[in-house]
């Protein structure tokens, strides 16, 4: 499961908005919506439902909200910034957040 998508999904649930989450993350709305759809597919549950310009959070998403928050906190602890700012989620496969390789001593 994609950690960046998990963090993105948690922010969407907190903001109750794809646009609000996209603004907070500095990402396009389509990218944010796609991340949520990937998590929904991985979990086989609907987390949000679009109703015109508004976004409705499903009961399943409310039930999972604490779990998403704990996962987000774990990801931010591992990859957070020194100043405490929320980092822009980056897929781990991109290699930009990988720690440098060190030879054992």
GROMACS elastic network, one bead per residue, 0.5 to 0.9 nm:
[ bonds ]
;  ai    aj funct       b0    kb
    1     4     6  0.89638   500
    1     5     6  0.79725   500
    1     6     6  0.78988   500
    1    38     6  0.88611   500
    1    39     6  0.76904   500
    1    42     6  0.73069   500
    2     5     6  0.52639   500
    2     6     6  0.64247   500
    2     7     6  0.89485   500
    2    35     6  0.86788   500
    2    38     6  0.86209   500
    2    39     6  0.81066   500
    2    91     6  0.66695   500
    2    92     6  0.78134   500
    3     7     6  0.63103   500
    3     8     6  0.85276   500
    3    71     6  0.84025   500
    3    72     6  0.82205   500
    3    75     6  0.70709   500
    3    89     6  0.78280   500
    3    90     6  0.82135   500
    3    91     6  0.67490   500
    3    92     6  0.74676   500
    4     7     6  0.52305   500
    4     8     6  0.60905   500
    4     9     6  0.85113   500
    4    35     6  0.80736   500
    4    75     6  0.85236   500
    4    88     6  0.84259   500
    4    90     6  0.55811   500
    4    91     6  0.53402   500
    4    92     6  0.77368   500
    5     9     6  0.59328   500
    5    10     6  0.85267   500
    5    32     6  0.80635   500
    5    34     6  0.86235   500
    5    36     6  0.66566   500
    5    38     6  0.74509   500
    5    39     6  0.67453   500
    5    89     6  0.77675   500
    5    90     6  0.88280   500
    5    91     6  0.79678   500
    6     9     6  0.50705   500
    6    10     6  0.62138   500
    6    11     6  0.87116   500
    6    35     6  0.78190   500
    6    36     6  0.79129   500
    6    39     6  0.69371   500
    6    68     6  0.69323   500
    6    71     6  0.73861   500
    6    72     6  0.69237   500
    6    75     6  0.89933   500
    7    10     6  0.51200   500
    7    11     6  0.63261   500
    7    12     6  0.87141   500
    7    68     6  0.75586   500
    7    69     6  0.82314   500
    7    71     6  0.75602   500
    7    72     6  0.51521   500
    7    73     6  0.87107   500
    7    75     6  0.76377   500
    7    76     6  0.86123   500
    7    89     6  0.68629   500
    8    11     6  0.51684   500
    8    12     6  0.62334   500
    8    13     6  0.87070   500
    8    21     6  0.73592   500
    8    22     6  0.85819   500
    8    25     6  0.79166   500
    8    32     6  0.65529   500
    8    33     6  0.89875   500
    8    35     6  0.67554   500
    8    36     6  0.72211   500
    8    72     6  0.87639   500
    8    89     6  0.72420   500
    9    12     6  0.50360   500
    9    13     6  0.62260   500
    9    14     6  0.86107   500
    9    21     6  0.86679   500
    9    32     6  0.77681   500
    9    33     6  0.85870   500
    9    35     6  0.68185   500
    9    36     6  0.52551   500
    9    37     6  0.89693   500
    9    39     6  0.74651   500
    9    47     6  0.89524   500
    9    68     6  0.77953   500
   10    13     6  0.51493   500
   10    14     6  0.61868   500
   10    15     6  0.85930   500
   10    36     6  0.89648   500
   10    65     6  0.72506   500
   10    68     6  0.55479   500
   10    69     6  0.63343   500
   10    71     6  0.87099   500
   10    72     6  0.69633   500
   11    15     6  0.59348   500
   11    16     6  0.80951   500
   11    17     6  0.86942   500
   11    18     6  0.88681   500
   11    20     6  0.86631   500
   11    21     6  0.57173   500
   11    22     6  0.89300   500
   11    24     6  0.83661   500
   11    25     6  0.86072   500
   11    69     6  0.88666   500
   11    72     6  0.88918   500
   12    15     6  0.51237   500
   12    16     6  0.54906   500
   12    17     6  0.56180   500
   12    18     6  0.57870   500
   12    19     6  0.85265   500
   12    20     6  0.74536   500
   12    21     6  0.51466   500
   12    22     6  0.82232   500
   12    32     6  0.79357   500
   12    33     6  0.86805   500
   12    36     6  0.79804   500
   13    17     6  0.73083   500
   13    18     6  0.88076   500
   13    21     6  0.85827   500
   13    47     6  0.83842   500
   13    48     6  0.81517   500
   13    57     6  0.69701   500
   13    61     6  0.76405   500
   13    62     6  0.83412   500
   13    65     6  0.74167   500
   14    17     6  0.81305   500
   14    21     6  0.83342   500
   14    65     6  0.84635   500
   15    18     6  0.77563   500
   15    19     6  0.87241   500
   15    20     6  0.59471   500
   15    21     6  0.60461   500
   16    19     6  0.89769   500
   16    20     6  0.76103   500
   16    21     6  0.80351   500
   16    48     6  0.87688   500
   16    54     6  0.84104   500
   16    55     6  0.62005   500
   16    56     6  0.71925   500
   16    57     6  0.70307   500
   17    20     6  0.51075   500
   17    21     6  0.61206   500
   17    22     6  0.83997   500
   17    54     6  0.72700   500
   17    55     6  0.58848   500
   17    56     6  0.85963   500
   18    21     6  0.52094   500
   18    22     6  0.59573   500
   18    23     6  0.85344   500
   18    29     6  0.59731   500
   18    30     6  0.83872   500
   18    32     6  0.63736   500
   18    33     6  0.63017   500
   18    55     6  0.77313   500
   19    23     6  0.60479   500
   19    24     6  0.85344   500
   19    28     6  0.82925   500
   19    29     6  0.57078   500
   19    32     6  0.83317   500
   20    23     6  0.51446   500
   20    24     6  0.61959   500
   20    25     6  0.86182   500
   20    29     6  0.87649   500
   21    24     6  0.50365   500
   21    25     6  0.60575   500
   21    26     6  0.83246   500
   21    27     6  0.82961   500
   21    29     6  0.80038   500
   21    32     6  0.72748   500
   22    25     6  0.51112   500
   22    26     6  0.56897   500
   22    28     6  0.58024   500
   22    29     6  0.52717   500
   22    30     6  0.85955   500
   22    31     6  0.80498   500
   22    32     6  0.60355   500
   22    33     6  0.88113   500
   23    26     6  0.51189   500
   23    27     6  0.66346   500
   23    28     6  0.79425   500
   23    29     6  0.81449   500
   24    27     6  0.79649   500
   24    88     6  0.88453   500
   25    28     6  0.87000   500
   25    32     6  0.87142   500
   25    86     6  0.85695   500
   25    87     6  0.81710   500
   25    88     6  0.56968   500
   25    89     6  0.77186   500
   26    88     6  0.74358   500
   27    30     6  0.83688   500
   27    31     6  0.65935   500
   27    32     6  0.68827   500
   27    88     6  0.85948   500
   28    31     6  0.53113   500
   28    32     6  0.65679   500
   28    33     6  0.88296   500
   29    32     6  0.51305   500
   29    33     6  0.61344   500
   29    34     6  0.84976   500
   30    33     6  0.51013   500
   30    34     6  0.59972   500
   30    35     6  0.86098   500
   31    34     6  0.50671   500
   31    35     6  0.62565   500
   31    36     6  0.88218   500
   32    35     6  0.51793   500
   32    36     6  0.64937   500
   32    37     6  0.87923   500
   33    36     6  0.52048   500
   33    37     6  0.62710   500
   33    38     6  0.87405   500
   34    37     6  0.50168   500
   34    38     6  0.62131   500
   34    39     6  0.87549   500
   35    38     6  0.51257   500
   35    39     6  0.64174   500
   35    40     6  0.86750   500
   36    39     6  0.51723   500
   36    40     6  0.61438   500
   36    41     6  0.86120   500
   36    47     6  0.78868   500
   36    48     6  0.83406   500
   37    41     6  0.61068   500
   37    42     6  0.85751   500
   37    46     6  0.83728   500
   37    47     6  0.85680   500
   38    41     6  0.50611   500
   38    42     6  0.61341   500
   38    43     6  0.86136   500
   39    43     6  0.60742   500
   39    44     6  0.81858   500
   39    45     6  0.85481   500
   39    47     6  0.86646   500
   40    43     6  0.52110   500
   40    44     6  0.55837   500
   40    45     6  0.52419   500
   40    46     6  0.55982   500
   40    47     6  0.63558   500
   40    48     6  0.87873   500
   41    45     6  0.68838   500
   41    46     6  0.81888   500
   42    45     6  0.81589   500
   43    46     6  0.84441   500
   45    60     6  0.73456   500
   45    61     6  0.84688   500
   46    49     6  0.74303   500
   46    57     6  0.88900   500
   46    58     6  0.69018   500
   46    60     6  0.73355   500
   46    61     6  0.75852   500
   47    56     6  0.86091   500
   47    57     6  0.60863   500
   47    58     6  0.52832   500
   47    59     6  0.78186   500
   47    60     6  0.63130   500
   47    62     6  0.82404   500
   47    64     6  0.89477   500
   48    55     6  0.65914   500
   48    56     6  0.55363   500
   48    58     6  0.54974   500
   48    61     6  0.72664   500
   49    54     6  0.86642   500
   49    55     6  0.58684   500
   49    56     6  0.50494   500
   49    57     6  0.64515   500
   49    58     6  0.69998   500
   50    53     6  0.71913   500
   50    54     6  0.60932   500
   50    56     6  0.61210   500
   50    57     6  0.88517   500
   51    54     6  0.52244   500
   51    55     6  0.59461   500
   51    56     6  0.70223   500
   52    55     6  0.78574   500
   57    60     6  0.82205   500
   57    61     6  0.61760   500
   57    62     6  0.69447   500
   58    61     6  0.51621   500
   58    62     6  0.64453   500
   58    63     6  0.87212   500
   59    62     6  0.50325   500
   59    63     6  0.61924   500
   59    64     6  0.86700   500
   60    64     6  0.62385   500
   60    65     6  0.85812   500
   61    64     6  0.50064   500
   61    65     6  0.58810   500
   62    65     6  0.50796   500
   62    66     6  0.80728   500
   63    66     6  0.73657   500
   63    67     6  0.83271   500
   64    67     6  0.52294   500
   64    68     6  0.62490   500
   64    69     6  0.87064   500
   65    68     6  0.51265   500
   65    69     6  0.61914   500
   65    70     6  0.87292   500
   66    70     6  0.62254   500
   66    71     6  0.86177   500
   67    70     6  0.51572   500
   67    71     6  0.62060   500
   67    72     6  0.85618   500
   68    71     6  0.50599   500
   68    72     6  0.60400   500
   68    73     6  0.85528   500
   69    72     6  0.50074   500
   69    73     6  0.61153   500
   69    74     6  0.86071   500
   70    73     6  0.50635   500
   70    74     6  0.62195   500
   70    75     6  0.86726   500
   71    74     6  0.50876   500
   71    75     6  0.62201   500
   71    76     6  0.85978   500
   72    75     6  0.50976   500
   72    76     6  0.60521   500
   72    77     6  0.84346   500
   73    76     6  0.50902   500
   73    77     6  0.59847   500
   73    78     6  0.85952   500
   74    77     6  0.50476   500
   74    78     6  0.62685   500
   74    79     6  0.85918   500
   75    78     6  0.51524   500
   75    79     6  0.59681   500
   75    80     6  0.74216   500
   76    79     6  0.50362   500
   76    81     6  0.79455   500
   76    86     6  0.73141   500
   76    87     6  0.75235   500
   77    80     6  0.53621   500
   77    81     6  0.86000   500
   79    87     6  0.76890   500
   79    89     6  0.89504   500
   79    97     6  0.70608   500
   80    83     6  0.85095   500
   80    84     6  0.67551   500
   80    85     6  0.72791   500
   80    86     6  0.66271   500
   80    87     6  0.59848   500
   81    84     6  0.53787   500
   81    85     6  0.58468   500
   81    86     6  0.69876   500
   81    87     6  0.63374   500
   82    85     6  0.75662   500
   83    86     6  0.89656   500
   84    87     6  0.85918   500
   86    89     6  0.85828   500
   87    90     6  0.84939   500
   89    92     6  0.89290   500
   90    93     6  0.84294   500
   90    94     6  0.70907   500
   90    95     6  0.86962   500
   90    96     6  0.74531   500
   90    97     6  0.73730   500
   91    94     6  0.55626   500
   91    95     6  0.77847   500
   91    96     6  0.83199   500
   91    97     6  0.83066   500
   92    95     6  0.56827   500
   92    96     6  0.71959   500
   92    97     6  0.63916   500
   92    98     6  0.69550   500
   93    96     6  0.81486   500
   93    97     6  0.88234   500
   93    98     6  0.85986   500
   94    97     6  0.77319   500
   94    98     6  0.85552   500
   95    98     6  0.52583   500
   95    99     6  0.87099   500
   96    99     6  0.85648   500
   98   101     6  0.86069   500
   99   102     6  0.87943   500
  102   105     6  0.88537   500
